[in-house]
Amino acid sequence: MNTPRRALIVIDVQQEYFEGLLQIQYPPREQSLARTAQAIDAAQSAGIPVYIVQHQLPSEAPVFADGSATFKLNPEIERRADKAAKVFTKAYASVFAGTELESWLRENEIDTIAVTGYMTNNCVIGSVAAAEPLGFKVEVLSDATGAINIGNEAGSASAQQVHGTLMALLHSNWAAVATTEAWIGAVDAGAALEASNLVVSAMEGQKQHRQ
């Protein structure tokens, strides 16, 4: 098996998720931040390009407002940003929509993106799904991402339920999901992470939930 040509994508690790309206609830935000920083350090040591993105909305927006304190990157990410391949902004859930990320990845012959950051239930899943038609393989670092509690007219779910469900969903079809430690081990070994697939996941789901 060929060694993956990886890039690490750090999605929206901004103060909005630590001090703003959208504070990450699961995994604990300081834990997922530490894992994200660990992944960045490992990637940079291995010569893997790191792309850091920030969600940016107009200055009057209630979240991610351009120029606001909560728009800023978390200090742990900010101090690593000067070694990143690119630091850029986006306005949509997907890191590809309205950005030049795809062309940057193509220029560097990247075939696999490793995803960290926030939120599992919005920009992570949006970016992973958007990578499929572009032909990129995707890895998601489960403990370097995070979700919030959600509730609306359609229902509600805790951040832990949201995160766990979406990790299983992504691993079933769109990505290889693993811990940061396992990902670093794969990087060191020059190996790909192993994903499941929809058929295997469906069979296992039937087995586990058979009445």
BELPEHU-V923246 format. One line per field, one symbol per residue. ss: DSSP state (A for helix, B for strand, O for the rest). Layout:
ss: ???
This chain:
ss: OOOOOBBBBBBOOBOAAAAOOOOOOBOOAAAAAAAAAAAAAAAAAOOOBBBBBBBOBOOOOOOOBOOOAAAOBOAAAAOOAAAOOBBBBBOOOOOOOOOOAAAAAAAOOOOBBBBBBBOAAAAAAAAAAAAAOOOOBBBBBBBBBBBOOBBBOOBBBOAAAAAAAAAAAAAAAOOBBBOAAAAAAAAAAOOOOOOOOAAAAAAAAAAAOOO
